[in-house]
Amino acid sequence: MAASLLPHQSNSEFEETYRKCSELMKTLPKGKAWRTEHVVQYQGFWLNPTVALKGVLLVQDHFKARATDIILSAFMKCGTTWLRSLMFATANRYRFDLSTHPLLKTGPHDCFPMLDSYIYQGDSITHLELLPSPRLFASHMALDLFPKSVLASGCKFVYICRDPKDVLISKWHFMNKLRVKELAPLTLPEAYELFCQGVSEFGPFWDHVLGYWKASLESPDKILFLKYEDMKREPSVHLKRLAEFMGQPFSMEEEKKGLVEEILKLCSFENLSNLEVNKAGIQHFSDQLVIENRHFFRKGQIGDWENHLTEEMKNRIDRITKQKLKGSGLTLGASPLHNCSSWE
């Protein structure tokens, strides 16, 4: 999928965006990062200055959304690996036999582009315009970071969120695996304090979630808001809901044949995490960021935060969550459902 963002645009047509990025990096507020030395604050959200900021600016300046586009979005470590698999398998269930499915050979992150991570300079910029409709994209961008043209295009968003305490623990584990070698590992107390302050890549977490939540209340036909814990509790119910939102509902005949359950089995943690591509494969997000596929599959639990956070730490995050979400109608942080393998 590595090609050019817009086939009729040359590198020179992106130079203004690159210059803007360079100038912004000199002036934007800085904070301590989890993976690299620092992040910068742009339009209210914290971004990696060399990867995410450039990707956001390129999206804002050049991305042309279509009404048929569907964008999977989430704060980091909320379940996008699982949702990406489910969405791809559902959207393409007429094209591929489940026994020889692309997910078995390429892995979830090769199914459709990560919009804010794959957009880079030169011939590494994702060749988005040549993708056939309906296009599927994934993103960690807050809704407010998307240009108004995307929201006005009529495209759809699927958003998934998660208990912030589990997000903290999962993100801490994940980012330490990617942390540059020159920096000492980030301790949990350090990550906890930064998270509570809202300083983490694509954060603050609560602002990220609230942006999509409020928009989903205003336009439920355009933004599907899901909770990771709910999906774990009733996966078939929410997969059918997801398919209907995507405009590809399961027929009665498909349900009778067990297709919903077959897709859930194909996309299960147990199945995908044991595939060779997800044990040994890698993802090249940029020259500075290469991630082994196995890092997207961590054996954990819903409520794994109980194994890491003190009562005082737990109570502080719960207080922040209650304060931030007050009056919104949204609640997060349900008790653990059961011990199970956890999608990251």
C-alpha positions as CSV (number, residue, x, y, z in Angstrom):
1,M,0.0,0.0,0.0
2,A,3.0,2.3,0.0
3,A,2.7,4.8,-2.8
4,S,1.7,8.4,-3.0
5,L,-1.1,10.2,-1.1
6,L,-2.5,11.8,-4.2
7,P,-1.4,10.3,-7.5
8,H,-1.4,13.7,-9.4
9,Q,0.6,15.5,-6.7
10,S,4.4,15.7,-6.7
11,N,6.6,16.0,-3.6
12,S,6.9,19.7,-4.2
13,E,3.1,20.1,-3.7
14,F,3.6,18.9,-0.1
15,E,6.6,21.2,0.7
16,E,4.4,23.8,2.2
17,T,3.0,21.3,4.7
18,Y,6.5,20.1,5.5
19,R,7.7,23.7,6.1
20,K,4.7,24.3,8.3
21,C,5.5,21.2,10.3
22,S,9.1,22.3,10.8
23,E,8.1,25.8,11.9
24,L,5.4,24.5,14.3
25,M,7.8,22.2,16.0
26,K,9.9,25.2,17.0
27,T,6.9,26.9,18.8
28,L,4.5,24.2,20.1
29,P,4.5,23.4,23.8
30,K,6.5,20.3,24.7
31,G,5.8,17.5,27.1
32,K,7.6,14.3,28.2
33,A,6.9,11.4,25.8
34,W,6.4,7.7,26.5
35,R,8.3,6.4,23.5
36,T,10.7,9.2,22.5
37,E,12.1,12.2,24.3
38,H,9.1,14.5,23.9
39,V,5.7,15.2,22.4
40,V,4.2,18.5,21.2
41,Q,0.8,19.9,21.8
42,Y,-1.1,20.8,18.7
43,Q,-4.7,22.0,18.7
44,G,-5.2,20.6,22.2
45,F,-3.7,17.2,21.7
46,W,-0.2,15.7,22.3
47,L,1.5,14.3,19.2
48,N,4.9,12.8,18.3
49,P,6.6,15.7,16.5
50,T,8.3,13.7,13.7
51,V,5.6,11.1,12.9
52,A,2.1,12.0,14.2
53,L,2.3,15.8,13.8
54,K,3.4,15.5,10.2
55,G,0.7,12.9,9.5
56,V,-2.0,15.1,11.0
57,L,-0.9,18.1,9.0
58,L,-0.9,16.1,5.8
59,V,-4.4,14.8,6.5
60,Q,-5.6,18.3,7.3
61,D,-4.0,19.8,4.1
62,H,-4.4,17.0,1.5
63,F,-6.7,14.2,2.5
64,K,-9.9,14.1,0.4
65,A,-12.6,12.0,2.1
66,R,-15.4,10.3,0.3
67,A,-18.9,9.8,1.5
68,T,-18.3,6.0,1.3
69,D,-15.2,6.0,3.5
70,I,-15.3,4.3,6.9
71,I,-12.7,5.3,9.5
72,L,-11.9,3.2,12.5
73,S,-10.7,5.5,15.3
74,A,-9.6,5.1,18.9
75,F,-7.2,6.3,21.5
76,M,-4.1,4.1,21.5
77,K,-4.5,0.6,23.1
78,C,-8.3,0.5,23.0
79,G,-8.8,-2.5,20.8
80,T,-8.2,-1.4,17.2
81,T,-6.3,-4.5,16.3
82,W,-9.5,-6.6,17.0
83,L,-11.8,-4.1,15.4
84,R,-9.6,-3.7,12.3
85,S,-9.8,-7.5,11.8
86,L,-13.5,-7.6,12.3
87,M,-14.2,-4.7,10.0
88,F,-12.0,-6.1,7.2
89,A,-13.4,-9.6,7.4
90,T,-17.0,-8.3,7.5
91,A,-16.6,-5.8,4.6
92,N,-14.9,-8.4,2.4
93,R,-16.8,-11.6,3.4
94,Y,-18.0,-12.0,-0.2
95,R,-14.5,-11.8,-1.6
96,F,-12.5,-14.1,0.5
97,D,-12.9,-17.7,1.7
98,L,-12.3,-17.8,5.4
99,S,-10.0,-20.8,5.1
100,T,-7.6,-18.8,2.9
101,H,-8.3,-15.4,4.2
102,P,-5.7,-12.5,3.9
103,L,-5.8,-12.1,7.6
104,L,-4.2,-15.5,7.9
105,K,-1.1,-14.4,5.9
106,T,-0.8,-10.6,6.3
107,G,-2.1,-9.8,9.7
108,P,-4.6,-7.1,10.9
109,H,-2.4,-4.1,10.3
110,D,-1.9,-4.8,6.6
111,C,-5.7,-4.9,6.0
112,F,-6.2,-1.2,5.6
113,P,-4.1,1.9,6.0
114,M,-3.4,3.7,9.4
115,L,-4.3,7.1,8.1
116,D,-2.2,9.2,10.5
117,S,0.8,6.9,10.5
118,Y,1.2,5.9,6.8
119,I,1.2,9.4,5.4
120,Y,4.8,10.4,4.9
121,Q,7.1,12.1,2.4
122,G,7.8,11.0,-1.2
123,D,6.9,7.5,-2.4
124,S,6.1,6.4,1.2
125,I,2.9,8.4,1.2
126,T,-0.1,6.1,1.1
127,H,-1.7,5.9,-2.3
128,L,-5.1,6.7,-0.9
129,E,-6.8,8.0,-4.1
130,L,-6.3,4.7,-5.9
131,L,-8.1,2.6,-3.3
132,P,-11.5,1.5,-4.5
133,S,-14.6,2.5,-2.5
134,P,-15.6,1.8,0.1
135,R,-12.3,2.7,1.6
136,L,-11.4,1.5,5.2
137,F,-9.0,3.6,7.2
138,A,-7.7,3.4,10.8
139,S,-6.7,6.4,12.9
140,H,-5.7,7.5,16.4
141,M,-6.5,11.1,15.5
142,A,-9.0,13.0,17.8
143,L,-12.1,14.0,15.9
144,D,-11.2,17.7,16.3
145,L,-8.0,17.1,14.4
146,F,-9.8,16.0,11.3
147,P,-10.4,18.8,8.8
148,K,-14.0,20.0,8.5
149,S,-14.1,18.7,4.9
150,V,-13.8,15.1,6.2
151,L,-16.7,15.6,8.6
152,A,-18.7,17.3,5.8
153,S,-18.0,14.5,3.4
154,G,-20.6,12.2,4.9
155,C,-18.1,9.5,5.7
156,K,-18.6,7.2,8.7
157,F,-16.5,6.7,11.9
158,V,-16.4,3.6,14.1
159,Y,-15.0,4.5,17.5
160,I,-14.0,2.1,20.3
161,C,-13.0,3.1,23.8
162,R,-12.0,1.3,27.0
163,D,-11.6,1.6,30.7
164,P,-8.9,4.3,31.1
165,K,-7.1,2.3,33.8
166,D,-6.6,-0.6,31.4
167,V,-5.6,1.9,28.6
168,L,-2.9,3.2,30.9
169,I,-1.4,-0.2,31.7
170,S,-1.6,-1.5,28.1
171,K,-0.1,1.7,26.7
172,W,2.7,1.6,29.3
173,H,3.6,-1.9,28.3
174,F,3.4,-1.2,24.6
175,M,5.3,2.0,24.6
176,N,8.2,0.6,26.6
177,K,8.6,-2.1,24.0
178,L,9.0,0.7,21.4
179,R,10.9,3.2,23.5
180,V,14.1,4.4,21.9
181,K,17.2,2.7,23.2
182,E,18.9,5.9,24.3
183,L,16.2,6.5,27.0
184,A,15.7,4.5,30.2
185,P,12.4,2.5,30.4
186,L,9.4,4.6,31.5
187,T,8.4,3.6,35.0
188,L,4.7,3.0,35.8
189,P,4.6,5.9,38.3
190,E,6.0,8.2,35.5
191,A,3.5,6.9,32.9
192,Y,0.6,7.2,35.5
193,E,1.4,10.8,36.3
194,L,1.7,11.7,32.6
195,F,-1.5,9.9,31.8
196,C,-3.4,11.7,34.6
197,Q,-2.1,15.0,33.3
198,G,-3.3,14.1,29.8
199,V,0.3,14.1,28.4
200,S,0.5,11.0,26.2
201,E,0.5,10.4,22.5
202,F,-2.9,11.5,21.0
203,G,-4.1,12.5,24.5
204,P,-5.6,13.7,26.7
205,F,-7.5,10.4,26.8
206,W,-10.8,11.9,28.1
207,D,-10.9,14.7,25.5
208,H,-10.3,12.2,22.8
209,V,-13.2,10.0,23.9
210,L,-15.6,12.9,24.6
211,G,-15.1,14.3,21.1
212,Y,-16.3,11.1,19.5
213,W,-19.0,10.5,22.1
214,K,-20.7,13.9,21.7
215,A,-20.5,13.6,17.9
216,S,-22.1,10.1,18.1
217,L,-25.0,11.5,20.0
218,E,-25.5,14.2,17.4
219,S,-25.0,12.0,14.4
220,P,-25.5,8.3,15.3
221,D,-25.9,7.4,11.7
222,K,-22.3,8.7,11.0
223,I,-20.5,7.7,14.2
224,L,-20.8,4.3,15.9
225,F,-19.5,4.5,19.5
226,L,-18.4,1.1,21.0
227,K,-17.0,0.0,24.3
228,Y,-14.4,-2.7,24.4
229,E,-15.9,-4.3,27.4
230,D,-19.3,-4.5,25.8
231,M,-17.8,-6.2,22.7
232,K,-16.1,-8.8,24.9
233,R,-19.3,-9.5,26.7
234,E,-21.5,-9.9,23.6
235,P,-19.3,-10.1,20.5
236,S,-21.9,-11.5,18.1
237,V,-24.4,-8.8,19.0
238,H,-21.9,-6.0,18.4
239,L,-20.5,-7.5,15.3
240,K,-24.0,-7.6,13.7
241,R,-24.5,-4.0,14.9
242,L,-21.1,-3.1,13.3
243,A,-22.0,-4.8,10.0
244,E,-25.3,-2.9,9.8
245,F,-23.6,0.4,10.5
246,M,-21.1,-0.3,7.7
247,G,-24.0,-0.8,5.3
248,Q,-23.4,-4.5,5.0
249,P,-25.8,-6.2,7.5
250,F,-25.7,-10.0,7.8
251,S,-28.6,-11.7,6.2
252,M,-30.8,-14.2,7.9
253,E,-29.2,-16.9,5.8
254,E,-25.7,-15.9,6.8
255,E,-26.6,-15.9,10.4
256,K,-28.2,-19.4,10.1
257,K,-25.0,-20.6,8.4
258,G,-23.0,-19.4,11.3
259,L,-21.0,-16.8,9.4
260,V,-21.0,-14.3,12.3
261,E,-19.4,-16.9,14.6
262,E,-17.0,-17.9,11.9
263,I,-15.8,-14.3,11.5
264,L,-15.5,-14.0,15.3
265,K,-13.4,-17.2,15.4
266,L,-11.2,-16.0,12.5
267,C,-10.6,-12.7,14.2
268,S,-10.2,-14.1,17.7
269,F,-7.1,-13.4,19.8
270,E,-6.3,-17.1,20.1
271,N,-6.4,-17.6,16.3
272,L,-4.5,-14.5,15.1
273,S,-1.9,-14.3,17.8
274,N,-0.8,-17.8,17.0
275,L,-0.3,-17.1,13.3
276,E,3.3,-17.0,12.1
277,V,2.8,-13.5,10.5
278,N,1.8,-12.2,13.9
279,K,4.7,-13.9,15.7
280,A,7.5,-12.9,13.3
281,G,6.1,-10.1,11.1
282,I,6.9,-6.4,11.4
283,Q,5.3,-3.1,10.6
284,H,7.3,-0.2,9.1
285,F,5.4,2.9,10.2
286,S,8.4,5.2,9.5
287,D,12.2,5.1,9.4
288,Q,12.0,5.9,13.2
289,L,9.2,3.5,14.0
290,V,9.2,-0.2,13.3
291,I,6.9,-2.4,15.3
292,E,7.0,-6.2,15.6
293,N,3.5,-7.7,15.1
294,R,3.7,-9.7,18.3
295,H,3.6,-6.5,20.3
296,F,0.1,-5.9,19.2
297,F,-1.0,-9.1,20.9
298,R,-0.5,-9.0,24.7
299,K,-1.9,-11.7,27.0
300,G,-3.9,-9.7,29.6
301,Q,-7.2,-9.3,31.2
302,I,-10.1,-6.8,31.2
303,G,-9.3,-5.2,34.6
304,D,-5.6,-6.0,34.3
305,W,-5.0,-2.7,36.0
306,E,-5.8,-4.4,39.3
307,N,-2.4,-6.1,39.0
308,H,-0.5,-2.8,38.7
309,L,-2.3,0.1,40.2
310,T,-2.6,0.9,43.9
311,E,-6.0,1.8,45.4
312,E,-4.9,5.4,45.5
313,M,-3.9,5.4,41.8
314,K,-7.2,3.7,40.9
315,N,-9.2,6.2,42.8
316,R,-7.5,9.2,41.2
317,I,-8.1,8.0,37.7
318,D,-11.7,7.2,38.6
319,R,-12.2,10.7,40.0
320,I,-10.7,12.3,36.9
321,T,-12.9,10.2,34.7
322,K,-16.0,11.1,36.7
323,Q,-15.1,14.8,36.5
324,K,-14.3,14.8,32.8
325,L,-17.4,12.9,31.8
326,K,-19.8,14.6,34.1
327,G,-23.0,15.5,32.4
328,S,-22.1,13.7,29.1
329,G,-24.1,10.6,29.8
330,L,-21.0,8.4,29.2
331,T,-19.6,6.1,31.8
332,L,-16.3,4.3,31.7
333,G,-14.4,2.0,34.0
334,A,-16.7,-1.0,34.6
335,S,-15.6,-3.8,36.9
336,P,-13.7,-6.7,35.2
337,L,-16.0,-9.1,33.5
338,H,-13.8,-12.2,33.5
339,N,-10.3,-13.3,33.0
340,C,-9.6,-13.6,29.3
341,S,-7.0,-12.9,26.6
342,S,-7.2,-9.2,25.9
343,W,-6.9,-7.4,22.6
344,E,-4.5,-4.5,22.5
